[in-house]
Amino acid sequence: MVDQLRFGILGCGMMGREHIRNLLLTGAAVDVIVEPDTGMREKILSLVPHVRFLDSLGALLTCKELDALVIATPNYQHGDQLLEIFANSSLPILVEKPLVTQLDQVAVIRQAASEYPGPIWVGMEYRFMPPMQNFRQQLRDGAIGDLKMLSIREHRYPFLKKVADWNRFNHNSGGTLVEKCCHFFDLMRLITADEPMRIMASAGQDVNHLREEYGGEVPDVLDNAFAIVDFCSGQRAMLDLAMFAQGSRYEQEVCAVGHRGKLECLIPGPELLWGDQQASPTVVLSPRSPVGPIETKIPIDAAVLDAGSHTGAAYYEHVGFQKVLRGDAEVEVTVEDGLRAVVMGMAAQQAAATGKTALMVDDGFGFEI
């Protein structure tokens, strides 16, 4: 058995640094990093002062001492980088969401990944937030009976500043309902254990980035949306997104309603988790009978909280991934999961743009209007 797992990192911006902090917290080593931006390189040295920087993914793939790779580059680079790795390596991969940003990449990545000998884990951190884990367990235990309705609200801060401002434009990010919301479409599939058949959406860019300009272009990313998803079984789900509501007590509010009651998962944003007005992640069960909510506060270790901005999720994600590397577990978030969540986001983007319902094709890898 490998005593200490050794990682290579592709990209060390905000998410790359979050992955590195959590890898160190698990006891893993970060040996090499590919990061072209000198400012990002300087920031990372405070975490891993002796790390070796390489200039290309090709050079990274020649490193023989590594046990796994983490891809945390800008969204639009993921597809091509995966294909290069598939062609030249067999190392295990943890790749950040979204897996791809263009619909024509879906079939290509799906086929290539099916032939790849190493495990591939897609970075859907929201699955691994401790309050979400408790929420899902209560659902599995039958707390509300048969699930009928699921709603996910995220009221949060605007998109953060990224290197070269890549996240201000749909052609780089895949669009807000892909970039940001593939997390939530993934949760919908996971919680319902079902596949979508149609998606309706209304969305806009009403507050954020309206007075910004980059290279003569004004950002075109959505900052608010409603989306409704009908699933094949008759279950339905709704997304409520606002990216100009960082003053909210809870950044994420997930609500499941079944024939026996309601279950809510309430997750504070960073300002309340780390600030003076600390709020606790909470799961609330409200049975129909006897009436009366049952609250469960979800404690999270302070060191785990400090290592990232996803309520401790990245740490638990890496614990799970490392179990896979040691041969003790199976991948929990597959390429199939990652692709289907992206396609749902693309369908929602299309539905919002056209005002028409997006119909999902049978295999989930496309849509028709």
Secondary structure as the mmCIF struct_conf table of DSSP 4:
data_model
#
loop_
_struct_conf.conf_type_id
_struct_conf.id
_struct_conf.beg_label_comp_id
_struct_conf.beg_label_asym_id
_struct_conf.beg_label_seq_id
_struct_conf.end_label_comp_id
_struct_conf.end_label_asym_id
_struct_conf.end_label_seq_id
BEND BEND1 ASP A 3 GLN A 4
STRN STRN1 ARG A 6 LEU A 10
BEND BEND2 GLY A 13 GLY A 13
HELX_RH_AL_P HELX_RH_AL_P1 MET A 14 THR A 26
TURN_TY1_P TURN_TY1_P1 GLY A 27 GLY A 27
STRN STRN2 ALA A 29 VAL A 34
HELX_RH_AL_P HELX_RH_AL_P2 THR A 38 ILE A 44
TURN_TY1_P TURN_TY1_P2 LEU A 45 LEU A 47
TURN_TY1_P TURN_TY1_P3 PRO A 49 HIS A 50
HELX_LH_PP_P HELX_LH_PP_P1 VAL A 51 VAL A 51
STRN STRN3 ARG A 52 LEU A 54
BEND BEND3 ASP A 55 ASP A 55
HELX_RH_AL_P HELX_RH_AL_P3 LEU A 57 LEU A 60
TURN_TY1_P TURN_TY1_P4 LEU A 61 THR A 62
BEND BEND4 LYS A 64 GLU A 65
BEND BEND5 ASP A 67 ASP A 67
STRN STRN4 ALA A 68 ILE A 71
BEND BEND6 THR A 73 THR A 73
HELX_RH_3T_P HELX_RH_3T_P1 ASN A 75 GLN A 77
HELX_RH_AL_P HELX_RH_AL_P4 HIS A 78 ASN A 88
STRN STRN5 ILE A 93 GLU A 96
BEND BEND7 LYS A 97 LYS A 97
HELX_LH_PP_P HELX_LH_PP_P2 PRO A 98 PRO A 98
BEND BEND8 LEU A 99 LEU A 99
BEND BEND9 THR A 101 GLN A 102
HELX_RH_3T_P HELX_RH_3T_P2 LEU A 103 GLN A 105
HELX_RH_AL_P HELX_RH_AL_P5 VAL A 106 SER A 114
TURN_TY1_P TURN_TY1_P5 GLU A 115 GLU A 115
BEND BEND10 PRO A 117 GLY A 118
STRN STRN6 ILE A 120 GLY A 123
HELX_RH_3T_P HELX_RH_3T_P3 GLU A 125 PHE A 128
HELX_RH_AL_P HELX_RH_AL_P6 PRO A 130 ARG A 140
TURN_TY1_P TURN_TY1_P6 ASP A 141 ILE A 144
BEND BEND11 GLY A 145 ASP A 146
STRN STRN7 LEU A 147 HIS A 155
HELX_LH_PP_P HELX_LH_PP_P3 TYR A 157 LYS A 161
HELX_RH_3T_P HELX_RH_3T_P4 VAL A 163 ARG A 168
BEND BEND12 PHE A 169 PHE A 169
HELX_RH_AL_P HELX_RH_AL_P7 ASN A 170 SER A 173
BEND BEND13 GLY A 174 GLY A 174
HELX_RH_AL_P HELX_RH_AL_P8 THR A 176 GLU A 179
TURN_TY1_P TURN_TY1_P7 LYS A 180 CYS A 181
HELX_RH_AL_P HELX_RH_AL_P9 CYS A 182 THR A 192
TURN_TY1_P TURN_TY1_P8 ALA A 193 ALA A 193
BEND BEND14 ASP A 194 ASP A 194
STRN STRN8 PRO A 196 GLY A 204
BEND BEND15 VAL A 207 VAL A 207
TURN_TY1_P TURN_TY1_P9 ASN A 208 ARG A 211
STRN STRN9 TYR A 214 TYR A 214
TURN_TY1_P TURN_TY1_P10 GLY A 215 GLY A 216
STRN STRN10 GLU A 217 GLU A 217
STRN STRN11 ASN A 224 PHE A 231
TURN_TY1_P TURN_TY1_P11 CYS A 232 SER A 233
BEND BEND16 GLY A 234 GLY A 234
STRN STRN12 ARG A 236 ALA A 242
BEND BEND17 MET A 243 PHE A 244
TURN_TY1_P TURN_TY1_P12 GLN A 246 GLY A 247
BEND BEND18 ARG A 249 ARG A 249
BEND BEND19 GLU A 251 GLU A 251
STRN STRN13 GLN A 252 GLY A 258
TURN_TY1_P TURN_TY1_P13 HIS A 259 ARG A 260
STRN STRN14 GLY A 261 ILE A 267
HELX_RH_AL_P HELX_RH_AL_P10 PRO A 270 TRP A 274
BEND BEND20 GLY A 275 GLN A 277
STRN STRN15 THR A 282 PRO A 287
TURN_TY1_P TURN_TY1_P14 ARG A 288 VAL A 291
STRN STRN16 ILE A 294 LYS A 297
HELX_RH_AL_P HELX_RH_AL_P11 ALA A 302 ASP A 306
TURN_TY1_P TURN_TY1_P15 ALA A 307 ALA A 307
BEND BEND21 SER A 309 HIS A 310
TURN_TY1_P TURN_TY1_P16 THR A 311 GLY A 312
HELX_RH_AL_P HELX_RH_AL_P12 ALA A 313 LEU A 325
TURN_TY1_P TURN_TY1_P17 ARG A 326 GLY A 327
BEND BEND22 ASP A 328 ALA A 329
BEND BEND23 GLU A 332 VAL A 333
HELX_RH_AL_P HELX_RH_AL_P13 VAL A 335 THR A 354
BEND BEND24 GLY A 355 LYS A 356
HELX_LH_PP_P HELX_LH_PP_P4 THR A 357 THR A 357
STRN STRN17 ALA A 358 MET A 360
HELX_LH_PP_P HELX_LH_PP_P5 VAL A 361 VAL A 361
TURN_TY1_P TURN_TY1_P18 ASP A 362 ASP A 363
BEND BEND25 GLY A 364 PHE A 365
STRN STRN18 PHE A 367 GLU A 368
#
